[in-house]
Amino acid sequence: MEKRELPNSTLILVFGILSIVGCCCYGIAGVVFGIIALVMSKRAIEIYNADPELYTGYQNVKTGRILAIIGLVLSVLSVLGTIISLIAYGSFEGIEEMQREILREYGG
């Protein structure tokens, strides 16, 4: 029997990569892509485990899942950092003002 590609294996890998990249956008995009990649990878792993000889692309699913977990952790840390900064400085303007003060103080 001919082997077939696991459903969405490449998409899971892409979403895993996007979850890491998305942590730079205040973490929101990274959380979204990470969760989607984890849900899709769970389903793909179930399909693969039902009949491993029938499918290829399992390596993409495993790699995408690992990247999604890393991206999710980084994104959650980014979201928490943003929330803590907003609480400490009141708004994004307060953060920008603090950055300007630091640059003036250290001669930047």
Biotite code that builds the C-alpha atoms (Angstrom):
import biotite.structure as struc

atoms = struc.array([
    struc.Atom([0.000, 0.000, 0.000], chain_id="A", res_id=1, res_name="MET", atom_name="CA", element="C"),
    struc.Atom([1.219, 3.477, -0.846], chain_id="A", res_id=2, res_name="GLU", atom_name="CA", element="C"),
    struc.Atom([2.156, 5.794, 2.027], chain_id="A", res_id=3, res_name="LYS", atom_name="CA", element="C"),
    struc.Atom([0.290, 9.070, 2.378], chain_id="A", res_id=4, res_name="ARG", atom_name="CA", element="C"),
    struc.Atom([1.271, 12.343, 4.027], chain_id="A", res_id=5, res_name="GLU", atom_name="CA", element="C"),
    struc.Atom([-0.240, 12.897, 7.476], chain_id="A", res_id=6, res_name="LEU", atom_name="CA", element="C"),
    struc.Atom([-3.028, 15.470, 7.310], chain_id="A", res_id=7, res_name="PRO", atom_name="CA", element="C"),
    struc.Atom([-1.773, 18.987, 8.095], chain_id="A", res_id=8, res_name="ASN", atom_name="CA", element="C"),
    struc.Atom([1.768, 17.855, 8.960], chain_id="A", res_id=9, res_name="SER", atom_name="CA", element="C"),
    struc.Atom([3.366, 20.774, 7.098], chain_id="A", res_id=10, res_name="THR", atom_name="CA", element="C"),
    struc.Atom([0.799, 23.216, 8.482], chain_id="A", res_id=11, res_name="LEU", atom_name="CA", element="C"),
    struc.Atom([1.574, 22.070, 12.028], chain_id="A", res_id=12, res_name="ILE", atom_name="CA", element="C"),
    struc.Atom([5.257, 22.760, 11.407], chain_id="A", res_id=13, res_name="LEU", atom_name="CA", element="C"),
    struc.Atom([4.487, 26.222, 9.998], chain_id="A", res_id=14, res_name="VAL", atom_name="CA", element="C"),
    struc.Atom([2.223, 27.082, 12.937], chain_id="A", res_id=15, res_name="PHE", atom_name="CA", element="C"),
    struc.Atom([4.932, 25.902, 15.347], chain_id="A", res_id=16, res_name="GLY", atom_name="CA", element="C"),
    struc.Atom([7.409, 28.261, 13.711], chain_id="A", res_id=17, res_name="ILE", atom_name="CA", element="C"),
    struc.Atom([4.870, 31.110, 13.707], chain_id="A", res_id=18, res_name="LEU", atom_name="CA", element="C"),
    struc.Atom([4.254, 30.583, 17.423], chain_id="A", res_id=19, res_name="SER", atom_name="CA", element="C"),
    struc.Atom([7.917, 31.323, 18.109], chain_id="A", res_id=20, res_name="ILE", atom_name="CA", element="C"),
    struc.Atom([7.927, 34.337, 15.795], chain_id="A", res_id=21, res_name="VAL", atom_name="CA", element="C"),
    struc.Atom([4.610, 35.496, 17.273], chain_id="A", res_id=22, res_name="GLY", atom_name="CA", element="C"),
    struc.Atom([6.040, 35.833, 20.762], chain_id="A", res_id=23, res_name="CYS", atom_name="CA", element="C"),
    struc.Atom([7.593, 39.112, 19.584], chain_id="A", res_id=24, res_name="CYS", atom_name="CA", element="C"),
    struc.Atom([4.114, 40.623, 19.007], chain_id="A", res_id=25, res_name="CYS", atom_name="CA", element="C"),
    struc.Atom([3.314, 41.046, 22.705], chain_id="A", res_id=26, res_name="TYR", atom_name="CA", element="C"),
    struc.Atom([2.832, 37.265, 22.757], chain_id="A", res_id=27, res_name="GLY", atom_name="CA", element="C"),
    struc.Atom([-0.762, 37.195, 21.530], chain_id="A", res_id=28, res_name="ILE", atom_name="CA", element="C"),
    struc.Atom([-0.053, 35.783, 18.062], chain_id="A", res_id=29, res_name="ALA", atom_name="CA", element="C"),
    struc.Atom([2.343, 33.224, 19.530], chain_id="A", res_id=30, res_name="GLY", atom_name="CA", element="C"),
    struc.Atom([-0.282, 31.941, 21.947], chain_id="A", res_id=31, res_name="VAL", atom_name="CA", element="C"),
    struc.Atom([-2.867, 31.605, 19.174], chain_id="A", res_id=32, res_name="VAL", atom_name="CA", element="C"),
    struc.Atom([-0.547, 29.792, 16.747], chain_id="A", res_id=33, res_name="PHE", atom_name="CA", element="C"),
    struc.Atom([0.879, 27.605, 19.522], chain_id="A", res_id=34, res_name="GLY", atom_name="CA", element="C"),
    struc.Atom([-2.516, 26.420, 20.697], chain_id="A", res_id=35, res_name="ILE", atom_name="CA", element="C"),
    struc.Atom([-3.681, 25.722, 17.137], chain_id="A", res_id=36, res_name="ILE", atom_name="CA", element="C"),
    struc.Atom([-0.504, 23.754, 16.384], chain_id="A", res_id=37, res_name="ALA", atom_name="CA", element="C"),
    struc.Atom([-0.846, 21.686, 19.577], chain_id="A", res_id=38, res_name="LEU", atom_name="CA", element="C"),
    struc.Atom([-4.484, 20.804, 18.883], chain_id="A", res_id=39, res_name="VAL", atom_name="CA", element="C"),
    struc.Atom([-3.716, 19.872, 15.275], chain_id="A", res_id=40, res_name="MET", atom_name="CA", element="C"),
    struc.Atom([-0.669, 17.831, 16.281], chain_id="A", res_id=41, res_name="SER", atom_name="CA", element="C"),
    struc.Atom([-2.687, 15.872, 18.856], chain_id="A", res_id=42, res_name="LYS", atom_name="CA", element="C"),
    struc.Atom([-5.126, 14.817, 16.143], chain_id="A", res_id=43, res_name="ARG", atom_name="CA", element="C"),
    struc.Atom([-2.317, 13.975, 13.690], chain_id="A", res_id=44, res_name="ALA", atom_name="CA", element="C"),
    struc.Atom([-0.535, 11.844, 16.297], chain_id="A", res_id=45, res_name="ILE", atom_name="CA", element="C"),
    struc.Atom([-3.761, 9.932, 16.958], chain_id="A", res_id=46, res_name="GLU", atom_name="CA", element="C"),
    struc.Atom([-4.149, 9.267, 13.213], chain_id="A", res_id=47, res_name="ILE", atom_name="CA", element="C"),
    struc.Atom([-0.508, 8.175, 12.931], chain_id="A", res_id=48, res_name="TYR", atom_name="CA", element="C"),
    struc.Atom([-0.667, 5.855, 15.942], chain_id="A", res_id=49, res_name="ASN", atom_name="CA", element="C"),
    struc.Atom([-3.721, 4.107, 14.500], chain_id="A", res_id=50, res_name="ALA", atom_name="CA", element="C"),
    struc.Atom([-1.677, 2.888, 11.487], chain_id="A", res_id=51, res_name="ASP", atom_name="CA", element="C"),
    struc.Atom([1.983, 4.044, 11.402], chain_id="A", res_id=52, res_name="PRO", atom_name="CA", element="C"),
    struc.Atom([2.883, 2.148, 8.227], chain_id="A", res_id=53, res_name="GLU", atom_name="CA", element="C"),
    struc.Atom([0.301, 4.083, 6.235], chain_id="A", res_id=54, res_name="LEU", atom_name="CA", element="C"),
    struc.Atom([1.612, 7.646, 6.796], chain_id="A", res_id=55, res_name="TYR", atom_name="CA", element="C"),
    struc.Atom([4.690, 9.802, 6.286], chain_id="A", res_id=56, res_name="THR", atom_name="CA", element="C"),
    struc.Atom([5.386, 13.249, 7.707], chain_id="A", res_id=57, res_name="GLY", atom_name="CA", element="C"),
    struc.Atom([5.403, 12.257, 11.358], chain_id="A", res_id=58, res_name="TYR", atom_name="CA", element="C"),
    struc.Atom([8.725, 14.071, 11.840], chain_id="A", res_id=59, res_name="GLN", atom_name="CA", element="C"),
    struc.Atom([7.083, 17.361, 10.794], chain_id="A", res_id=60, res_name="ASN", atom_name="CA", element="C"),
    struc.Atom([4.340, 16.804, 13.355], chain_id="A", res_id=61, res_name="VAL", atom_name="CA", element="C"),
    struc.Atom([6.827, 16.088, 16.162], chain_id="A", res_id=62, res_name="LYS", atom_name="CA", element="C"),
    struc.Atom([8.982, 19.088, 15.250], chain_id="A", res_id=63, res_name="THR", atom_name="CA", element="C"),
    struc.Atom([5.959, 21.376, 14.940], chain_id="A", res_id=64, res_name="GLY", atom_name="CA", element="C"),
    struc.Atom([4.676, 20.216, 18.323], chain_id="A", res_id=65, res_name="ARG", atom_name="CA", element="C"),
    struc.Atom([8.013, 20.937, 20.008], chain_id="A", res_id=66, res_name="ILE", atom_name="CA", element="C"),
    struc.Atom([8.232, 24.368, 18.358], chain_id="A", res_id=67, res_name="LEU", atom_name="CA", element="C"),
    struc.Atom([4.648, 25.111, 19.401], chain_id="A", res_id=68, res_name="ALA", atom_name="CA", element="C"),
    struc.Atom([5.439, 24.273, 23.029], chain_id="A", res_id=69, res_name="ILE", atom_name="CA", element="C"),
    struc.Atom([8.545, 26.479, 22.966], chain_id="A", res_id=70, res_name="ILE", atom_name="CA", element="C"),
    struc.Atom([6.617, 29.281, 21.253], chain_id="A", res_id=71, res_name="GLY", atom_name="CA", element="C"),
    struc.Atom([3.768, 28.976, 23.728], chain_id="A", res_id=72, res_name="LEU", atom_name="CA", element="C"),
    struc.Atom([6.118, 29.260, 26.708], chain_id="A", res_id=73, res_name="VAL", atom_name="CA", element="C"),
    struc.Atom([7.909, 32.273, 25.204], chain_id="A", res_id=74, res_name="LEU", atom_name="CA", element="C"),
    struc.Atom([4.601, 33.899, 24.304], chain_id="A", res_id=75, res_name="SER", atom_name="CA", element="C"),
    struc.Atom([3.163, 33.423, 27.777], chain_id="A", res_id=76, res_name="VAL", atom_name="CA", element="C"),
    struc.Atom([6.309, 34.983, 29.248], chain_id="A", res_id=77, res_name="LEU", atom_name="CA", element="C"),
    struc.Atom([5.951, 37.877, 26.805], chain_id="A", res_id=78, res_name="SER", atom_name="CA", element="C"),
    struc.Atom([2.282, 38.393, 27.720], chain_id="A", res_id=79, res_name="VAL", atom_name="CA", element="C"),
    struc.Atom([3.129, 38.295, 31.436], chain_id="A", res_id=80, res_name="LEU", atom_name="CA", element="C"),
    struc.Atom([5.953, 40.792, 30.910], chain_id="A", res_id=81, res_name="GLY", atom_name="CA", element="C"),
    struc.Atom([3.620, 43.122, 29.052], chain_id="A", res_id=82, res_name="THR", atom_name="CA", element="C"),
    struc.Atom([0.958, 42.859, 31.767], chain_id="A", res_id=83, res_name="ILE", atom_name="CA", element="C"),
    struc.Atom([3.514, 43.516, 34.517], chain_id="A", res_id=84, res_name="ILE", atom_name="CA", element="C"),
    struc.Atom([4.857, 46.530, 32.600], chain_id="A", res_id=85, res_name="SER", atom_name="CA", element="C"),
    struc.Atom([1.370, 47.920, 32.114], chain_id="A", res_id=86, res_name="LEU", atom_name="CA", element="C"),
    struc.Atom([0.608, 47.490, 35.802], chain_id="A", res_id=87, res_name="ILE", atom_name="CA", element="C"),
    struc.Atom([3.898, 49.084, 36.857], chain_id="A", res_id=88, res_name="ALA", atom_name="CA", element="C"),
    struc.Atom([3.833, 52.023, 34.434], chain_id="A", res_id=89, res_name="TYR", atom_name="CA", element="C"),
    struc.Atom([0.131, 52.503, 33.787], chain_id="A", res_id=90, res_name="GLY", atom_name="CA", element="C"),
    struc.Atom([0.121, 52.500, 29.990], chain_id="A", res_id=91, res_name="SER", atom_name="CA", element="C"),
    struc.Atom([2.274, 52.106, 26.916], chain_id="A", res_id=92, res_name="PHE", atom_name="CA", element="C"),
    struc.Atom([3.048, 55.830, 27.091], chain_id="A", res_id=93, res_name="GLU", atom_name="CA", element="C"),
    struc.Atom([4.479, 55.342, 30.584], chain_id="A", res_id=94, res_name="GLY", atom_name="CA", element="C"),
    struc.Atom([6.734, 52.579, 29.270], chain_id="A", res_id=95, res_name="ILE", atom_name="CA", element="C"),
    struc.Atom([7.928, 54.777, 26.396], chain_id="A", res_id=96, res_name="GLU", atom_name="CA", element="C"),
    struc.Atom([8.610, 57.667, 28.793], chain_id="A", res_id=97, res_name="GLU", atom_name="CA", element="C"),
    struc.Atom([10.631, 55.355, 31.055], chain_id="A", res_id=98, res_name="MET", atom_name="CA", element="C"),
    struc.Atom([12.673, 54.195, 28.036], chain_id="A", res_id=99, res_name="GLN", atom_name="CA", element="C"),
    struc.Atom([13.382, 57.835, 27.059], chain_id="A", res_id=100, res_name="ARG", atom_name="CA", element="C"),
    struc.Atom([14.525, 58.609, 30.623], chain_id="A", res_id=101, res_name="GLU", atom_name="CA", element="C"),
    struc.Atom([16.882, 55.637, 30.608], chain_id="A", res_id=102, res_name="ILE", atom_name="CA", element="C"),
    struc.Atom([18.336, 56.727, 27.267], chain_id="A", res_id=103, res_name="LEU", atom_name="CA", element="C"),
    struc.Atom([18.884, 60.302, 28.540], chain_id="A", res_id=104, res_name="ARG", atom_name="CA", element="C"),
    struc.Atom([20.414, 59.046, 31.763], chain_id="A", res_id=105, res_name="GLU", atom_name="CA", element="C"),
    struc.Atom([22.896, 56.697, 30.075], chain_id="A", res_id=106, res_name="TYR", atom_name="CA", element="C"),
    struc.Atom([23.706, 58.992, 27.183], chain_id="A", res_id=107, res_name="GLY", atom_name="CA", element="C"),
    struc.Atom([21.928, 57.047, 24.405], chain_id="A", res_id=108, res_name="GLY", atom_name="CA", element="C"),
])
